[in-house]
Amino acid sequence: MKEAQKIIQRPLITEKSTRQKEEGRQYVFEVHRDANKIEIQQAVERLFKVKVLQVRTSNVLGKMKRLGRRYGKRPDWKKAIITLKEGDRIDFFEGA
């Protein structure tokens, strides 16, 4: 099994993810490309001491970007949307 810190790479804080957090107890993370739903669930439960009800994943394709005359490609990545049990929160996302 992989380490939890390597599976959960970073939280995604956008307008949509903030709305999901407030309305539906859902948190969004960028995760390792090879991680499956079970590994993601165990990593979140171990790191944040919460109970995960559902994990949804999505593979995001990197965009093509132009750099002068040349074209480059940003890397592909994987996104996970985590739904927590009623009453659980991840304090990492709370404001200063």
Backbone as ProteinMPNN parsed JSONL, in Angstrom:
{"seq_chain_A": "MKEAQKIIQRPLITEKSTRQKEEGRQYVFEVHRDANKIEIQQAVERLFKVKVLQVRTSNVLGKMKRLGRRYGKRPDWKKAIITLKEGDRIDFFEGA", "coords_chain_A": {"N_chain_A": [[0.841, -1.187, 0.0], [0.436, 2.246, -0.69], [1.874, 5.275, 0.68], [-0.081, 7.555, 2.608], [0.351, 10.292, 2.311], [1.465, 10.442, -0.213], [-0.566, 9.606, -1.846], [-2.723, 11.467, -1.528], [-2.323, 14.417, -2.958], [-2.773, 17.264, -3.094], [-5.16, 19.71, -1.914], [-7.976, 20.897, -3.795], [-8.97, 24.076, -4.258], [-11.472, 25.799, -5.303], [-14.112, 27.858, -6.697], [-16.297, 26.183, -7.205], [-15.627, 23.858, -5.714], [-15.629, 24.927, -3.151], [-18.311, 25.583, -2.841], [-19.4, 23.0, -2.969], [-18.334, 21.965, -0.633], [-19.639, 23.472, 1.34], [-22.374, 22.915, 0.891], [-22.72, 20.117, 0.549], [-20.985, 18.501, 2.128], [-18.682, 17.712, 0.742], [-15.391, 17.234, -0.385], [-12.619, 18.192, -2.38], [-9.819, 16.795, -3.948], [-6.543, 16.681, -5.431], [-5.186, 13.752, -6.589], [-2.915, 10.911, -6.627], [-2.134, 9.532, -9.801], [-2.278, 6.749, -10.13], [-3.752, 5.816, -8.02], [-6.465, 4.055, -6.526], [-10.044, 4.006, -5.725], [-10.427, 2.833, -3.198], [-7.907, 3.018, -1.973], [-7.697, 5.81, -1.889], [-9.837, 6.456, -0.178], [-8.999, 5.206, 2.24], [-6.65, 6.642, 2.699], [-7.577, 9.303, 3.125], [-9.179, 8.914, 5.395], [-7.211, 8.114, 7.217], [-5.415, 10.315, 7.28], [-6.993, 12.582, 8.018], [-8.723, 11.744, 10.008], [-11.511, 11.116, 9.717], [-14.775, 9.865, 8.631], [-15.356, 8.393, 5.582], [-17.875, 8.403, 3.172], [-18.317, 8.21, 0.407], [-16.441, 8.012, -2.634], [-15.59, 9.673, -5.513], [-14.036, 9.646, -8.639], [-12.082, 11.299, -11.182], [-10.434, 11.514, -14.251], [-8.397, 14.016, -15.416], [-7.585, 15.633, -18.325], [-4.555, 17.084, -19.468], [-4.041, 20.449, -20.612], [-3.404, 21.741, -23.901], [-0.837, 23.972, -24.508], [0.482, 27.004, -25.788], [3.763, 27.967, -26.379], [5.375, 30.466, -27.337], [6.463, 29.859, -30.543], [6.147, 27.206, -30.366], [4.295, 24.279, -29.251], [3.147, 23.038, -26.188], [2.323, 20.626, -23.621], [0.363, 20.422, -20.777], [0.586, 18.404, -17.802], [-1.399, 15.374, -17.383], [-3.863, 14.7, -14.837], [-5.392, 13.451, -11.786], [-8.535, 13.689, -10.2], [-10.279, 13.66, -7.114], [-13.396, 13.402, -5.531], [-14.591, 13.646, -2.393], [-16.992, 12.424, -0.169], [-18.158, 13.065, 3.031], [-19.16, 11.633, 6.229], [-22.127, 12.634, 7.984], [-21.684, 15.391, 10.087], [-18.92, 15.194, 10.231], [-15.877, 16.962, 9.516], [-13.256, 18.498, 7.643], [-10.764, 20.201, 8.963], [-8.682, 21.431, 7.737], [-9.482, 22.879, 5.536], [-10.814, 25.053, 6.511], [-11.099, 28.595, 7.019], [-8.668, 31.229, 7.849]], "CA_chain_A": [[0.0, 0.0, 0.0], [1.181, 3.497, -0.786], [1.74, 6.187, 1.806], [-1.238, 8.44, 2.478], [0.804, 11.596, 1.834], [1.74, 10.365, -1.647], [-1.837, 9.43, -2.547], [-3.391, 12.773, -1.512], [-1.263, 15.35, -3.317], [-3.106, 18.622, -2.657], [-6.586, 20.026, -2.033], [-8.353, 21.821, -4.858], [-9.825, 25.105, -3.691], [-12.064, 26.601, -6.365], [-15.467, 28.287, -6.333], [-17.176, 25.018, -7.218], [-15.307, 22.977, -4.588], [-16.071, 25.61, -1.933], [-19.764, 25.411, -2.793], [-19.653, 21.599, -2.634], [-17.982, 21.781, 0.774], [-20.667, 24.089, 2.171], [-23.7, 22.348, 0.682], [-22.868, 18.674, 0.552], [-19.923, 17.798, 2.844], [-17.797, 17.122, -0.251], [-14.079, 17.86, -0.478], [-11.996, 17.838, -3.648], [-8.372, 16.661, -3.853], [-5.765, 16.102, -6.519], [-4.626, 12.509, -6.066], [-1.955, 10.216, -7.479], [-2.824, 8.98, -10.978], [-2.458, 5.303, -10.038], [-4.52, 5.469, -6.817], [-7.858, 3.682, -6.757], [-10.974, 4.599, -4.771], [-10.222, 2.26, -1.872], [-6.698, 3.638, -1.429], [-8.002, 7.213, -1.607], [-10.681, 6.469, 1.022], [-8.179, 4.885, 3.402], [-5.695, 7.733, 2.927], [-8.296, 10.433, 3.71], [-9.565, 8.543, 6.76], [-6.01, 8.071, 8.047], [-4.815, 11.643, 7.424], [-7.868, 13.595, 8.616], [-9.516, 11.132, 11.09], [-12.93, 11.278, 9.397], [-15.397, 8.703, 7.997], [-15.681, 8.676, 4.184], [-19.026, 7.65, 2.672], [-18.262, 7.985, -1.04], [-15.314, 8.577, -3.371], [-15.777, 9.73, -6.962], [-12.783, 10.062, -9.259], [-12.148, 11.785, -12.553], [-9.152, 11.774, -14.883], [-8.43, 15.304, -16.088], [-6.55, 15.712, -19.346], [-3.813, 18.336, -19.476], [-4.342, 21.326, -21.743], [-2.346, 22.112, -24.844], [-0.471, 25.372, -24.309], [1.429, 27.508, -26.769], [4.922, 28.637, -25.81], [6.002, 31.073, -28.501], [6.088, 29.127, -31.759], [5.988, 25.78, -30.064], [3.178, 23.855, -28.431], [3.476, 22.136, -25.101], [1.145, 20.014, -23.009], [0.397, 20.291, -19.327], [0.41, 16.984, -17.445], [-2.695, 14.858, -16.983], [-3.934, 14.483, -13.403], [-6.593, 12.778, -11.318], [-9.274, 14.433, -9.19], [-11.163, 12.834, -6.293], [-14.403, 14.12, -4.763], [-14.81, 12.834, -1.202], [-18.175, 12.764, 0.615], [-17.951, 12.665, 4.414], [-20.308, 11.326, 7.067], [-22.765, 13.788, 8.623], [-21.016, 15.848, 11.301], [-17.469, 15.214, 10.051], [-15.328, 18.082, 8.76], [-11.801, 18.557, 7.529], [-10.436, 21.562, 9.408], [-7.646, 21.949, 6.847], [-10.099, 23.778, 4.572], [-11.438, 26.199, 7.167], [-10.345, 29.838, 6.847], [-7.661, 31.603, 8.848]], "C_chain_A": [[0.88, 1.244, 0.0], [0.981, 4.336, 0.469], [0.602, 7.165, 1.539], [-0.828, 9.803, 1.933], [1.112, 11.59, 0.347], [0.458, 10.188, -2.452], [-2.569, 10.758, -2.652], [-2.322, 13.822, -1.761], [-1.553, 16.769, -2.857], [-4.613, 18.805, -2.739], [-6.815, 20.982, -3.194], [-9.354, 22.814, -4.283], [-10.259, 26.025, -4.825], [-13.439, 27.056, -5.891], [-16.406, 27.088, -6.258], [-16.896, 24.102, -6.03], [-15.707, 23.609, -3.259], [-17.578, 25.47, -1.763], [-20.126, 23.969, -2.416], [-19.368, 21.33, -1.16], [-19.092, 22.311, 1.674], [-22.01, 23.377, 2.066], [-23.767, 20.848, 0.919], [-21.807, 17.878, 1.255], [-18.977, 17.086, 1.884], [-16.512, 17.937, -0.331], [-13.387, 17.332, -1.723], [-10.476, 17.854, -3.477], [-7.785, 16.27, -5.203], [-5.062, 14.899, -5.929], [-3.659, 11.902, -7.08], [-2.697, 9.518, -8.61], [-3.119, 7.493, -10.856], [-3.313, 4.876, -8.845], [-5.948, 5.095, -7.196], [-8.733, 4.228, -5.63], [-10.755, 4.09, -3.348], [-8.992, 2.88, -1.219], [-6.934, 5.099, -1.064], [-8.837, 7.316, -0.333], [-9.85, 6.212, 2.268], [-7.198, 6.007, 3.726], [-6.38, 8.931, 3.582], [-8.694, 10.121, 5.151], [-8.367, 8.542, 7.695], [-5.442, 9.468, 8.296], [-5.679, 12.597, 8.247], [-8.77, 13.06, 9.72], [-11.014, 11.397, 10.912], [-13.451, 9.985, 8.78], [-15.856, 9.093, 6.598], [-16.842, 7.789, 3.755], [-18.872, 7.282, 1.209], [-17.025, 8.658, -1.62], [-15.663, 8.524, -4.851], [-14.484, 10.255, -7.561], [-13.006, 10.48, -10.699], [-10.733, 12.003, -13.057], [-9.268, 13.049, -15.7], [-7.274, 15.358, -17.078], [-5.872, 17.073, -19.302], [-4.093, 19.133, -20.734], [-3.128, 21.485, -22.65], [-2.087, 23.604, -24.669], [0.564, 25.765, -25.345], [2.525, 28.288, -26.049], [5.712, 29.236, -26.969], [5.519, 30.382, -29.763], [5.747, 27.674, -31.492], [4.739, 25.537, -29.221], [3.691, 22.897, -27.375], [2.191, 21.587, -24.514], [1.357, 19.957, -21.504], [0.109, 18.838, -18.957], [-1.047, 16.64, -17.122], [-2.677, 14.639, -15.473], [-5.272, 13.865, -13.026], [-7.209, 13.562, -10.168], [-10.181, 13.468, -8.437], [-12.102, 13.742, -5.506], [-14.826, 13.195, -3.628], [-16.063, 13.331, -0.487], [-17.992, 12.2, 2.019], [-19.268, 12.372, 5.114], [-20.84, 12.61, 7.7], [-22.047, 14.122, 9.931], [-19.505, 15.882, 11.203], [-17.052, 16.41, 9.212], [-13.823, 17.893, 8.659], [-11.419, 19.998, 7.833], [-9.374, 22.212, 8.541], [-8.216, 23.011, 5.912], [-10.675, 25.036, 5.204], [-10.518, 27.415, 7.088], [-9.42, 30.153, 8.001], [-8.245, 32.144, 10.115]], "O_chain_A": [[1.942, 1.269, 0.623], [0.032, 4.126, 1.225], [0.354, 7.553, 0.398], [-1.58, 10.412, 1.171], [1.028, 12.636, -0.298], [0.402, 10.58, -3.618], [-2.995, 11.144, -3.741], [-1.502, 14.094, -0.885], [-0.677, 17.421, -2.288], [-5.278, 18.142, -3.535], [-5.942, 21.782, -3.532], [-10.451, 22.437, -3.873], [-9.515, 26.908, -5.251], [-13.879, 26.68, -4.805], [-17.222, 26.994, -5.34], [-17.834, 23.617, -5.398], [-16.087, 22.895, -2.331], [-18.061, 25.261, -0.65], [-21.051, 23.744, -1.635], [-20.077, 20.557, -0.516], [-19.447, 21.67, 2.664], [-22.716, 23.25, 3.067], [-24.768, 20.352, 1.436], [-21.707, 16.673, 1.021], [-18.518, 15.981, 2.173], [-16.541, 19.168, -0.344], [-13.546, 16.165, -2.081], [-9.916, 18.804, -2.93], [-8.441, 15.616, -6.014], [-4.413, 15.003, -4.888], [-3.598, 12.325, -8.235], [-3.778, 8.97, -8.394], [-4.105, 7.015, -11.416], [-3.572, 3.684, -8.677], [-6.563, 5.72, -8.059], [-8.227, 4.84, -4.689], [-10.889, 4.856, -2.394], [-9.029, 3.231, -0.04], [-6.429, 5.575, -0.048], [-8.573, 8.175, 0.507], [-9.985, 6.934, 3.256], [-6.942, 6.291, 4.896], [-5.821, 9.522, 4.507], [-8.559, 10.973, 6.029], [-8.494, 8.931, 8.856], [-5.028, 9.771, 9.415], [-5.16, 13.339, 9.081], [-9.517, 13.833, 10.32], [-11.692, 11.843, 11.837], [-12.665, 9.101, 8.44], [-16.653, 10.017, 6.441], [-16.806, 6.573, 3.947], [-19.244, 6.183, 0.799], [-16.611, 9.725, -1.167], [-15.99, 7.462, -5.382], [-13.901, 11.208, -7.044], [-13.974, 10.08, -11.345], [-9.916, 12.613, -12.367], [-10.13, 13.159, -16.571], [-6.119, 15.149, -16.706], [-6.533, 18.096, -19.122], [-4.352, 18.565, -21.795], [-1.982, 21.376, -22.213], [-3.021, 24.405, -24.681], [1.414, 24.963, -25.73], [2.247, 29.153, -25.219], [6.609, 28.594, -27.516], [4.319, 30.323, -30.029], [5.126, 27.006, -32.319], [4.204, 26.44, -28.579], [4.554, 22.058, -27.635], [1.098, 22.03, -24.867], [2.395, 19.503, -21.023], [-0.542, 18.122, -19.717], [-1.817, 17.481, -16.658], [-1.617, 14.418, -14.888], [-6.177, 13.769, -13.856], [-6.506, 14.039, -9.277], [-10.779, 12.572, -9.032], [-11.673, 14.72, -4.895], [-15.349, 12.106, -3.86], [-16.189, 14.527, -0.223], [-17.708, 11.014, 2.189], [-20.338, 12.792, 4.673], [-20.087, 13.558, 7.923], [-21.83, 13.251, 10.773], [-18.858, 16.539, 12.018], [-17.776, 16.826, 8.307], [-13.205, 17.218, 9.482], [-11.715, 20.905, 7.056], [-9.184, 23.427, 8.604], [-7.509, 23.945, 5.534], [-10.992, 25.99, 4.495], [-9.295, 27.273, 7.091], [-9.388, 29.44, 9.004], [-7.507, 32.495, 11.035]]}, "name": "protein", "num_of_chains": 1, "seq": "MKEAQKIIQRPLITEKSTRQKEEGRQYVFEVHRDANKIEIQQAVERLFKVKVLQVRTSNVLGKMKRLGRRYGKRPDWKKAIITLKEGDRIDFFEGA"}
